[in-house]
Amino acid sequence: MAEYRDVFDFAAKAGCLEGYLYERHNLEPGYLSNWVDNINRMYNTLPEAAKAECKPQYLEVLKKICDHFNKLVGADNQVTKKVNQMLAEVEG
């Protein structure tokens, strides 16, 4: 059962970040670095079957998060680069 809890926790954190960024017009990305790191760590520790099943939806969320970061703080920001790297790894 812990597997399902891990999937839920991962999905909740990723969805919350997308929602948090959605209506922002400015942003201080520094404190979001841990949030992004946690999402990445949580995804990477999911069982392979769970990752395979949620990969399409995760890619959609990551693309939205990337778009938000690019608009809010620019492509050269450290957190933006981190999210873009995560996207590249998941797209693999």
Secondary structure, DSSP 8 states (H G I E B T S, - for coil): -HHHHHHHHHHHHHHHHHHHHHT-SS--GGGHHHHHHHHHHHHHHS-HHHHHHHHHHHHHHHHHHHHHHHHHH-TTSHHHHHHHHHHHHHH-
